[in-house]
Amino acid sequence: MPIFEYQCNQCKKEFEKLVFSGEDKYISCPECKSKDARKKMSVSSFMGNNSLGKCATSSPKDFS
Ligand SMILES: [Zn+2]
């Protein structure tokens, strides 16, 4: 049962959600209830997926 990080595209709220397989289509933002949330890759996922590295470098305050 992986916990994924999401960021709402509407209000930019970041939140974590426990997501079962196939349920990630139904994620909604806890703040504004928007369904327009995108999944953020975990650090471990980044290591095996360099094609997504561009996202990380464009958000310098991720780990502050
Ligand atoms: Zn939101």
PDB file of the backbone (N, CA, C, O) and the ligand in Angstrom, with CONECT records:
HET     ZN  A 101       1
ATOM      1  N   MET A   1       0.842  -1.207   0.000  1.00  0.00           N
ATOM      2  CA  MET A   1       0.000   0.000   0.000  1.00  0.00           C
ATOM      3  C   MET A   1       0.877   1.258   0.000  1.00  0.00           C
ATOM      4  O   MET A   1       1.240   1.763   1.062  1.00  0.00           O
ATOM      5  N   PRO A   2       1.199   1.737  -1.139  1.00  0.00           N
ATOM      6  CA  PRO A   2       2.106   2.882  -1.212  1.00  0.00           C
ATOM      7  C   PRO A   2       1.410   4.200  -0.878  1.00  0.00           C
ATOM      8  O   PRO A   2       0.239   4.404  -1.196  1.00  0.00           O
ATOM      9  N   ILE A   3       2.145   5.067  -0.245  1.00  0.00           N
ATOM     10  CA  ILE A   3       1.652   6.424  -0.021  1.00  0.00           C
ATOM     11  C   ILE A   3       2.313   7.337  -1.039  1.00  0.00           C
ATOM     12  O   ILE A   3       3.538   7.408  -1.128  1.00  0.00           O
ATOM     13  N   PHE A   4       1.491   8.026  -1.797  1.00  0.00           N
ATOM     14  CA  PHE A   4       2.009   8.923  -2.812  1.00  0.00           C
ATOM     15  C   PHE A   4       1.842  10.368  -2.385  1.00  0.00           C
ATOM     16  O   PHE A   4       0.941  10.709  -1.618  1.00  0.00           O
ATOM     17  N   GLU A   5       2.709  11.192  -2.886  1.00  0.00           N
ATOM     18  CA  GLU A   5       2.568  12.635  -2.684  1.00  0.00           C
ATOM     19  C   GLU A   5       1.901  13.233  -3.910  1.00  0.00           C
ATOM     20  O   GLU A   5       2.195  12.870  -5.049  1.00  0.00           O
ATOM     21  N   TYR A   6       1.007  14.148  -3.640  1.00  0.00           N
ATOM     22  CA  TYR A   6       0.320  14.832  -4.717  1.00  0.00           C
ATOM     23  C   TYR A   6       0.428  16.335  -4.535  1.00  0.00           C
ATOM     24  O   TYR A   6       0.639  16.834  -3.429  1.00  0.00           O
ATOM     25  N   GLN A   7       0.282  17.035  -5.631  1.00  0.00           N
ATOM     26  CA  GLN A   7       0.160  18.480  -5.533  1.00  0.00           C
ATOM     27  C   GLN A   7      -1.032  18.918  -6.362  1.00  0.00           C
ATOM     28  O   GLN A   7      -1.182  18.538  -7.523  1.00  0.00           O
ATOM     29  N   CYS A   8      -1.871  19.721  -5.741  1.00  0.00           N
ATOM     30  CA  CYS A   8      -3.048  20.233  -6.418  1.00  0.00           C
ATOM     31  C   CYS A   8      -2.648  21.292  -7.439  1.00  0.00           C
ATOM     32  O   CYS A   8      -1.877  22.201  -7.131  1.00  0.00           O
ATOM     33  N   ASN A   9      -3.167  21.171  -8.633  1.00  0.00           N
ATOM     34  CA  ASN A   9      -2.855  22.151  -9.666  1.00  0.00           C
ATOM     35  C   ASN A   9      -3.654  23.439  -9.499  1.00  0.00           C
ATOM     36  O   ASN A   9      -3.333  24.455 -10.115  1.00  0.00           O
ATOM     37  N   GLN A  10      -4.680  23.400  -8.677  1.00  0.00           N
ATOM     38  CA  GLN A  10      -5.524  24.577  -8.483  1.00  0.00           C
ATOM     39  C   GLN A  10      -4.979  25.484  -7.385  1.00  0.00           C
ATOM     40  O   GLN A  10      -4.741  26.670  -7.616  1.00  0.00           O
ATOM     41  N   CYS A  11      -4.781  24.927  -6.190  1.00  0.00           N
ATOM     42  CA  CYS A  11      -4.369  25.749  -5.054  1.00  0.00           C
ATOM     43  C   CYS A  11      -2.926  25.476  -4.636  1.00  0.00           C
ATOM     44  O   CYS A  11      -2.423  26.088  -3.694  1.00  0.00           O
ATOM     45  N   LYS A  12      -2.266  24.562  -5.334  1.00  0.00           N
ATOM     46  CA  LYS A  12      -0.859  24.221  -5.091  1.00  0.00           C
ATOM     47  C   LYS A  12      -0.627  23.528  -3.752  1.00  0.00           C
ATOM     48  O   LYS A  12       0.513  23.382  -3.310  1.00  0.00           O
ATOM     49  N   LYS A  13      -1.700  23.108  -3.118  1.00  0.00           N
ATOM     50  CA  LYS A  13      -1.587  22.360  -1.873  1.00  0.00           C
ATOM     51  C   LYS A  13      -0.909  21.017  -2.131  1.00  0.00           C
ATOM     52  O   LYS A  13      -1.238  20.316  -3.087  1.00  0.00           O
ATOM     53  N   GLU A  14       0.039  20.671  -1.267  1.00  0.00           N
ATOM     54  CA  GLU A  14       0.671  19.367  -1.361  1.00  0.00           C
ATOM     55  C   GLU A  14       0.091  18.459  -0.296  1.00  0.00           C
ATOM     56  O   GLU A  14      -0.097  18.878   0.846  1.00  0.00           O
ATOM     57  N   PHE A  15      -0.188  17.237  -0.655  1.00  0.00           N
ATOM     58  CA  PHE A  15      -0.757  16.309   0.313  1.00  0.00           C
ATOM     59  C   PHE A  15      -0.333  14.885  -0.019  1.00  0.00           C
ATOM     60  O   PHE A  15       0.072  14.574  -1.139  1.00  0.00           O
ATOM     61  N   GLU A  16      -0.439  14.043   0.984  1.00  0.00           N
ATOM     62  CA  GLU A  16      -0.096  12.638   0.801  1.00  0.00           C
ATOM     63  C   GLU A  16      -1.358  11.806   0.864  1.00  0.00           C
ATOM     64  O   GLU A  16      -2.300  12.131   1.586  1.00  0.00           O
ATOM     65  N   LYS A  17      -1.365  10.753   0.113  1.00  0.00           N
ATOM     66  CA  LYS A  17      -2.550   9.913   0.089  1.00  0.00           C
ATOM     67  C   LYS A  17      -2.137   8.459  -0.033  1.00  0.00           C
ATOM     68  O   LYS A  17      -1.245   8.106  -0.804  1.00  0.00           O
ATOM     69  N   LEU A  18      -2.794   7.643   0.733  1.00  0.00           N
ATOM     70  CA  LEU A  18      -2.605   6.200   0.599  1.00  0.00           C
ATOM     71  C   LEU A  18      -3.454   5.728  -0.578  1.00  0.00           C
ATOM     72  O   LEU A  18      -4.678   5.863  -0.565  1.00  0.00           O
ATOM     73  N   VAL A  19      -2.811   5.187  -1.571  1.00  0.00           N
ATOM     74  CA  VAL A  19      -3.512   4.898  -2.811  1.00  0.00           C
ATOM     75  C   VAL A  19      -3.412   3.426  -3.169  1.00  0.00           C
ATOM     76  O   VAL A  19      -2.321   2.866  -3.276  1.00  0.00           O
ATOM     77  N   PHE A  20      -4.538   2.830  -3.345  1.00  0.00           N
ATOM     78  CA  PHE A  20      -4.564   1.452  -3.808  1.00  0.00           C
ATOM     79  C   PHE A  20      -4.480   1.432  -5.325  1.00  0.00           C
ATOM     80  O   PHE A  20      -4.790   2.418  -5.994  1.00  0.00           O
ATOM     81  N   SER A  21      -4.064   0.318  -5.842  1.00  0.00           N
ATOM     82  CA  SER A  21      -3.892   0.200  -7.280  1.00  0.00           C
ATOM     83  C   SER A  21      -5.175   0.570  -8.036  1.00  0.00           C
ATOM     84  O   SER A  21      -6.252   0.047  -7.751  1.00  0.00           O
ATOM     85  N   GLY A  22      -5.036   1.473  -8.995  1.00  0.00           N
ATOM     86  CA  GLY A  22      -6.182   1.856  -9.812  1.00  0.00           C
ATOM     87  C   GLY A  22      -7.011   2.981  -9.247  1.00  0.00           C
ATOM     88  O   GLY A  22      -7.896   3.496  -9.929  1.00  0.00           O
ATOM     89  N   GLU A  23      -6.744   3.381  -7.997  1.00  0.00           N
ATOM     90  CA  GLU A  23      -7.573   4.420  -7.380  1.00  0.00           C
ATOM     91  C   GLU A  23      -7.044   5.830  -7.580  1.00  0.00           C
ATOM     92  O   GLU A  23      -7.688   6.800  -7.180  1.00  0.00           O
ATOM     93  N   ASP A  24      -5.887   5.947  -8.190  1.00  0.00           N
ATOM     94  CA  ASP A  24      -5.284   7.275  -8.285  1.00  0.00           C
ATOM     95  C   ASP A  24      -6.022   8.193  -9.252  1.00  0.00           C
ATOM     96  O   ASP A  24      -5.709   9.380  -9.335  1.00  0.00           O
ATOM     97  N   LYS A  25      -6.980   7.668  -9.972  1.00  0.00           N
ATOM     98  CA  LYS A  25      -7.801   8.524 -10.836  1.00  0.00           C
ATOM     99  C   LYS A  25      -8.769   9.371 -10.023  1.00  0.00           C
ATOM    100  O   LYS A  25      -9.288  10.380 -10.501  1.00  0.00           O
ATOM    101  N   TYR A  26      -9.002   8.945  -8.788  1.00  0.00           N
ATOM    102  CA  TYR A  26     -10.059   9.569  -7.996  1.00  0.00           C
ATOM    103  C   TYR A  26      -9.520  10.467  -6.884  1.00  0.00           C
ATOM    104  O   TYR A  26     -10.251  10.847  -5.969  1.00  0.00           O
ATOM    105  N   ILE A  27      -8.245  10.797  -6.976  1.00  0.00           N
ATOM    106  CA  ILE A  27      -7.654  11.666  -5.972  1.00  0.00           C
ATOM    107  C   ILE A  27      -8.240  13.070  -6.073  1.00  0.00           C
ATOM    108  O   ILE A  27      -8.334  13.647  -7.156  1.00  0.00           O
ATOM    109  N   SER A  28      -8.630  13.602  -4.924  1.00  0.00           N
ATOM    110  CA  SER A  28      -9.079  14.990  -4.926  1.00  0.00           C
ATOM    111  C   SER A  28      -8.347  15.753  -3.835  1.00  0.00           C
ATOM    112  O   SER A  28      -7.940  15.182  -2.823  1.00  0.00           O
ATOM    113  N   CYS A  29      -8.191  17.021  -4.051  1.00  0.00           N
ATOM    114  CA  CYS A  29      -7.461  17.868  -3.127  1.00  0.00           C
ATOM    115  C   CYS A  29      -8.254  18.051  -1.831  1.00  0.00           C
ATOM    116  O   CYS A  29      -9.447  18.349  -1.886  1.00  0.00           O
ATOM    117  N   PRO A  30      -7.618  17.879  -0.661  1.00  0.00           N
ATOM    118  CA  PRO A  30      -8.312  18.048   0.621  1.00  0.00           C
ATOM    119  C   PRO A  30      -8.619  19.518   0.907  1.00  0.00           C
ATOM    120  O   PRO A  30      -9.426  19.831   1.782  1.00  0.00           O
ATOM    121  N   GLU A  31      -7.992  20.387   0.189  1.00  0.00           N
ATOM    122  CA  GLU A  31      -8.128  21.814   0.443  1.00  0.00           C
ATOM    123  C   GLU A  31      -9.278  22.436  -0.372  1.00  0.00           C
ATOM    124  O   GLU A  31     -10.151  23.110   0.175  1.00  0.00           O
ATOM    125  N   CYS A  32      -9.253  22.195  -1.667  1.00  0.00           N
ATOM    126  CA  CYS A  32     -10.240  22.853  -2.543  1.00  0.00           C
ATOM    127  C   CYS A  32     -11.131  21.842  -3.263  1.00  0.00           C
ATOM    128  O   CYS A  32     -12.002  22.214  -4.049  1.00  0.00           O
ATOM    129  N   LYS A  33     -10.899  20.556  -2.982  1.00  0.00           N
ATOM    130  CA  LYS A  33     -11.715  19.467  -3.546  1.00  0.00           C
ATOM    131  C   LYS A  33     -11.555  19.293  -5.050  1.00  0.00           C
ATOM    132  O   LYS A  33     -12.312  18.559  -5.684  1.00  0.00           O
ATOM    133  N   SER A  34     -10.592  19.956  -5.596  1.00  0.00           N
ATOM    134  CA  SER A  34     -10.354  19.793  -7.022  1.00  0.00           C
ATOM    135  C   SER A  34      -9.823  18.397  -7.329  1.00  0.00           C
ATOM    136  O   SER A  34      -9.081  17.827  -6.528  1.00  0.00           O
ATOM    137  N   LYS A  35     -10.190  17.852  -8.462  1.00  0.00           N
ATOM    138  CA  LYS A  35      -9.637  16.582  -8.891  1.00  0.00           C
ATOM    139  C   LYS A  35      -8.387  16.784  -9.738  1.00  0.00           C
ATOM    140  O   LYS A  35      -7.787  15.827 -10.229  1.00  0.00           O
ATOM    141  N   ASP A  36      -8.016  18.029  -9.896  1.00  0.00           N
ATOM    142  CA  ASP A  36      -6.871  18.345 -10.740  1.00  0.00           C
ATOM    143  C   ASP A  36      -5.586  18.311  -9.917  1.00  0.00           C
ATOM    144  O   ASP A  36      -4.933  19.334  -9.711  1.00  0.00           O
ATOM    145  N   ALA A  37      -5.245  17.123  -9.457  1.00  0.00           N
ATOM    146  CA  ALA A  37      -4.037  16.950  -8.664  1.00  0.00           C
ATOM    147  C   ALA A  37      -3.091  16.014  -9.400  1.00  0.00           C
ATOM    148  O   ALA A  37      -3.515  15.052 -10.039  1.00  0.00           O
ATOM    149  N   ARG A  38      -1.822  16.310  -9.298  1.00  0.00           N
ATOM    150  CA  ARG A  38      -0.872  15.429  -9.972  1.00  0.00           C
ATOM    151  C   ARG A  38       0.009  14.723  -8.959  1.00  0.00           C
ATOM    152  O   ARG A  38       0.312  15.243  -7.885  1.00  0.00           O
ATOM    153  N   LYS A  39       0.397  13.551  -9.330  1.00  0.00           N
ATOM    154  CA  LYS A  39       1.217  12.732  -8.447  1.00  0.00           C
ATOM    155  C   LYS A  39       2.662  13.204  -8.508  1.00  0.00           C
ATOM    156  O   LYS A  39       3.213  13.472  -9.575  1.00  0.00           O
ATOM    157  N   LYS A  40       3.248  13.294  -7.331  1.00  0.00           N
ATOM    158  CA  LYS A  40       4.663  13.618  -7.272  1.00  0.00           C
ATOM    159  C   LYS A  40       5.448  12.335  -7.070  1.00  0.00           C
ATOM    160  O   LYS A  40       5.051  11.458  -6.303  1.00  0.00           O
ATOM    161  N   MET A  41       6.546  12.244  -7.756  1.00  0.00           N
ATOM    162  CA  MET A  41       7.361  11.046  -7.628  1.00  0.00           C
ATOM    163  C   MET A  41       8.133  11.070  -6.316  1.00  0.00           C
ATOM    164  O   MET A  41       8.639  12.114  -5.904  1.00  0.00           O
ATOM    165  N   SER A  42       8.219   9.945  -5.679  1.00  0.00           N
ATOM    166  CA  SER A  42       9.017   9.853  -4.471  1.00  0.00           C
ATOM    167  C   SER A  42      10.497   9.891  -4.818  1.00  0.00           C
ATOM    168  O   SER A  42      10.881   9.718  -5.975  1.00  0.00           O
ATOM    169  N   VAL A  43      11.316  10.117  -3.812  1.00  0.00           N
ATOM    170  CA  VAL A  43      12.756  10.190  -4.046  1.00  0.00           C
ATOM    171  C   VAL A  43      13.279   8.885  -4.627  1.00  0.00           C
ATOM    172  O   VAL A  43      14.115   8.892  -5.531  1.00  0.00           O
ATOM    173  N   SER A  44      12.794   7.783  -4.115  1.00  0.00           N
ATOM    174  CA  SER A  44      13.269   6.489  -4.588  1.00  0.00           C
ATOM    175  C   SER A  44      12.864   6.254  -6.042  1.00  0.00           C
ATOM    176  O   SER A  44      13.588   5.600  -6.792  1.00  0.00           O
ATOM    177  N   SER A  45      11.725   6.778  -6.431  1.00  0.00           N
ATOM    178  CA  SER A  45      11.294   6.627  -7.805  1.00  0.00           C
ATOM    179  C   SER A  45      12.164   7.432  -8.753  1.00  0.00           C
ATOM    180  O   SER A  45      12.417   7.026  -9.888  1.00  0.00           O
ATOM    181  N   PHE A  46      12.618   8.584  -8.268  1.00  0.00           N
ATOM    182  CA  PHE A  46      13.477   9.420  -9.090  1.00  0.00           C
ATOM    183  C   PHE A  46      14.741   8.687  -9.516  1.00  0.00           C
ATOM    184  O   PHE A  46      15.209   8.825 -10.646  1.00  0.00           O
ATOM    185  N   MET A  47      15.274   7.918  -8.603  1.00  0.00           N
ATOM    186  CA  MET A  47      16.551   7.272  -8.855  1.00  0.00           C
ATOM    187  C   MET A  47      16.491   6.328 -10.047  1.00  0.00           C
ATOM    188  O   MET A  47      17.475   6.153 -10.766  1.00  0.00           O
ATOM    189  N   GLY A  48      15.342   5.731 -10.245  1.00  0.00           N
ATOM    190  CA  GLY A  48      15.220   4.797 -11.347  1.00  0.00           C
ATOM    191  C   GLY A  48      14.528   5.402 -12.555  1.00  0.00           C
ATOM    192  O   GLY A  48      14.181   4.686 -13.494  1.00  0.00           O
ATOM    193  N   ASN A  49      14.325   6.703 -12.541  1.00  0.00           N
ATOM    194  CA  ASN A  49      13.561   7.323 -13.615  1.00  0.00           C
ATOM    195  C   ASN A  49      14.093   8.716 -13.908  1.00  0.00           C
ATOM    196  O   ASN A  49      13.494   9.719 -13.519  1.00  0.00           O
ATOM    197  N   ASN A  50      15.203   8.762 -14.585  1.00  0.00           N
ATOM    198  CA  ASN A  50      15.874  10.031 -14.832  1.00  0.00           C
ATOM    199  C   ASN A  50      15.098  10.949 -15.768  1.00  0.00           C
ATOM    200  O   ASN A  50      15.366  12.149 -15.814  1.00  0.00           O
ATOM    201  N   SER A  51      14.166  10.418 -16.493  1.00  0.00           N
ATOM    202  CA  SER A  51      13.421  11.239 -17.439  1.00  0.00           C
ATOM    203  C   SER A  51      12.533  12.259 -16.727  1.00  0.00           C
ATOM    204  O   SER A  51      12.070  13.223 -17.337  1.00  0.00           O
ATOM    205  N   LEU A  52      12.300  12.039 -15.431  1.00  0.00           N
ATOM    206  CA  LEU A  52      11.456  12.951 -14.670  1.00  0.00           C
ATOM    207  C   LEU A  52      12.279  13.920 -13.832  1.00  0.00           C
ATOM    208  O   LEU A  52      11.722  14.726 -13.086  1.00  0.00           O
ATOM    209  N   GLY A  53      13.590  13.845 -13.949  1.00  0.00           N
ATOM    210  CA  GLY A  53      14.475  14.675 -13.136  1.00  0.00           C
ATOM    211  C   GLY A  53      14.276  16.154 -13.346  1.00  0.00           C
ATOM    212  O   GLY A  53      14.566  16.955 -12.458  1.00  0.00           O
ATOM    213  N   LYS A  54      13.783  16.525 -14.512  1.00  0.00           N
ATOM    214  CA  LYS A  54      13.577  17.928 -14.829  1.00  0.00           C
ATOM    215  C   LYS A  54      12.600  18.594 -13.856  1.00  0.00           C
ATOM    216  O   LYS A  54      12.758  19.768 -13.521  1.00  0.00           O
ATOM    217  N   CYS A  55      11.613  17.860 -13.414  1.00  0.00           N
ATOM    218  CA  CYS A  55      10.637  18.384 -12.466  1.00  0.00           C
ATOM    219  C   CYS A  55      11.301  18.765 -11.146  1.00  0.00           C
ATOM    220  O   CYS A  55      10.968  19.786 -10.545  1.00  0.00           O
ATOM    221  N   ALA A  56      12.235  17.939 -10.707  1.00  0.00           N
ATOM    222  CA  ALA A  56      12.884  18.147  -9.415  1.00  0.00           C
ATOM    223  C   ALA A  56      13.713  19.424  -9.427  1.00  0.00           C
ATOM    224  O   ALA A  56      13.692  20.191  -8.464  1.00  0.00           O
ATOM    225  N   THR A  57      14.433  19.648 -10.500  1.00  0.00           N
ATOM    226  CA  THR A  57      15.313  20.806 -10.541  1.00  0.00           C
ATOM    227  C   THR A  57      14.532  22.103 -10.700  1.00  0.00           C
ATOM    228  O   THR A  57      15.060  23.180 -10.423  1.00  0.00           O
ATOM    229  N   SER A  58      13.292  22.015 -11.139  1.00  0.00           N
ATOM    230  CA  SER A  58      12.497  23.221 -11.309  1.00  0.00           C
ATOM    231  C   SER A  58      11.791  23.625 -10.022  1.00  0.00           C
ATOM    232  O   SER A  58      11.115  24.653  -9.983  1.00  0.00           O
ATOM    233  N   SER A  59      11.940  22.830  -8.972  1.00  0.00           N
ATOM    234  CA  SER A  59      11.325  23.127  -7.681  1.00  0.00           C
ATOM    235  C   SER A  59      12.388  23.138  -6.589  1.00  0.00           C
ATOM    236  O   SER A  59      12.480  22.190  -5.810  1.00  0.00           O
ATOM    237  N   PRO A  60      13.186  24.190  -6.523  1.00  0.00           N
ATOM    238  CA  PRO A  60      14.337  24.205  -5.593  1.00  0.00           C
ATOM    239  C   PRO A  60      13.959  24.181  -4.134  1.00  0.00           C
ATOM    240  O   PRO A  60      14.797  23.850  -3.295  1.00  0.00           O
ATOM    241  N   LYS A  61      12.726  24.518  -3.797  1.00  0.00           N
ATOM    242  CA  LYS A  61      12.377  24.566  -2.384  1.00  0.00           C
ATOM    243  C   LYS A  61      11.691  23.291  -1.893  1.00  0.00           C
ATOM    244  O   LYS A  61      11.120  23.271  -0.802  1.00  0.00           O
ATOM    245  N   ASP A  62      11.746  22.251  -2.683  1.00  0.00           N
ATOM    246  CA  ASP A  62      11.113  20.992  -2.316  1.00  0.00           C
ATOM    247  C   ASP A  62      11.590  20.444  -0.976  1.00  0.00           C
ATOM    248  O   ASP A  62      10.800  19.890  -0.212  1.00  0.00           O
ATOM    249  N   PHE A  63      12.886  20.599  -0.689  1.00  0.00           N
ATOM    250  CA  PHE A  63      13.437  19.946   0.490  1.00  0.00           C
ATOM    251  C   PHE A  63      13.805  20.945   1.574  1.00  0.00           C
ATOM    252  O   PHE A  63      14.566  20.615   2.484  1.00  0.00           O
ATOM    253  N   SER A  64      13.291  22.127   1.493  1.00  0.00           N
ATOM    254  CA  SER A  64      13.625  23.124   2.504  1.00  0.00           C
ATOM    255  C   SER A  64      12.647  23.045   3.667  1.00  0.00           C
ATOM    256  O   SER A  64      12.764  23.810   4.625  1.00  0.00           O
TER     257      SER A  64
HETATM  258 ZN    ZN A 101      -6.487  22.259  -4.139  1.00  0.00          ZN2+
END
